[in-house]
Amino acid sequence: MGYYTDYNLSVLNEDIKKILSDLKEKYDSDALEFNTEIFYALDIDGTRWDEAKWYDHEDEMRAISKLYPEVVFKLKGEGEDTEDIWIKYFKNGKCQDCHAEIVFEEYDEKKLT
């Protein structure tokens, strides 16, 4: 079984297709010093390939970001659980983890229709 998540990857200061094409060439030629399942989760343009069980995404993205130290990667994830929505930013091996905060407005009688 396992837990599935939909992933989407973008970059803030570069062309994602260029980065992922370069990474795919390295992956296909066994030039990476680490294993990655990124291409089971994402298409070459960073969009969702298929829902995936990419459990090591954080470790792999840290390693990938070290290959492109000036690039800021933005990985979005939406898990099977409705509240499992997050974004992780990666730059040069470091990660910022941001989880969604679901907030409801207070009752306001003026808004009744």
C-alpha positions in Angstrom: 0.0 0.0 0.0 1.7 3.2 1.1 0.9 6.9 1.2 0.5 8.7 -2.1 1.3 12.4 -2.7 0.9 14.6 -5.7 4.1 16.7 -6.3 4.8 19.8 -8.4 8.2 21.3 -8.7 9.1 24.8 -9.9 12.1 27.1 -9.5 12.0 30.8 -8.6 15.0 32.0 -10.5 15.7 29.6 -13.4 14.0 27.5 -16.1 12.6 24.3 -14.6 12.7 22.4 -17.9 16.4 23.3 -18.3 17.2 22.1 -14.8 15.2 18.9 -15.0 16.5 18.1 -18.5 20.1 18.5 -17.2 19.3 16.3 -14.2 17.6 13.7 -16.4 20.8 13.5 -18.5 22.8 12.9 -15.4 20.4 10.4 -14.1 20.3 8.4 -17.4 24.1 8.3 -17.6 24.5 7.2 -14.0 26.4 10.4 -13.2 24.5 11.2 -10.0 26.2 10.2 -6.7 22.8 9.5 -5.1 19.6 7.6 -6.1 16.5 9.6 -6.9 12.9 8.7 -7.7 12.1 12.3 -8.9 11.2 11.1 -12.4 8.6 8.7 -11.1 6.8 11.6 -9.4 7.4 14.5 -11.9 7.4 15.1 -15.6 10.3 16.9 -17.2 8.5 20.3 -16.8 8.1 19.8 -13.1 4.4 19.0 -13.2 2.8 15.9 -11.6 3.7 12.7 -13.5 1.6 10.5 -11.3 0.7 10.3 -7.6 3.8 8.9 -6.0 5.2 7.3 -2.8 8.4 9.5 -2.9 9.3 9.1 0.7 12.8 10.4 0.3 11.8 13.6 -1.5 13.4 15.8 1.1 16.8 14.1 1.1 16.8 13.8 -2.6 15.8 17.5 -3.2 18.5 18.6 -0.7 21.1 16.6 -2.9 19.6 17.9 -6.1 19.7 21.5 -4.9 23.4 21.1 -4.1 24.0 20.4 -7.8 22.4 23.8 -8.6 23.5 25.9 -5.6 22.1 29.2 -6.8 18.7 27.9 -7.8 15.7 28.1 -5.4 13.5 25.0 -5.8 9.8 25.1 -4.7 8.3 21.6 -4.2 4.5 21.5 -3.6 2.9 18.4 -2.1 -0.7 17.4 -1.6 -1.1 14.1 0.2 -4.0 11.7 0.5 -5.2 13.4 3.8 -7.1 16.6 3.1 -4.9 18.6 5.5 -1.6 17.3 4.1 -0.7 20.3 1.9 2.7 21.8 2.0 5.5 23.6 0.2 9.2 23.0 0.7 11.9 25.4 -0.6 15.4 24.1 -1.3 18.6 26.0 -1.9 22.1 24.5 -1.8 21.2 21.6 0.4 19.0 23.5 2.8 15.2 23.3 3.2 12.4 25.5 4.4 9.3 23.5 5.3 5.9 25.3 5.1 2.7 23.5 6.0 -0.7 24.9 5.0 -2.8 26.6 7.7 -6.5 26.2 7.2 -8.4 29.1 8.7 -12.1 29.7 8.8 -13.8 33.1 9.2 -15.8 33.8 12.3 -19.6 33.9 12.0 -20.8 37.2 10.6 -24.6 37.7 10.4 -24.0 40.4 7.7 -22.7 37.7 5.3 -25.9 35.6 5.5 -27.6 35.4 2.1 
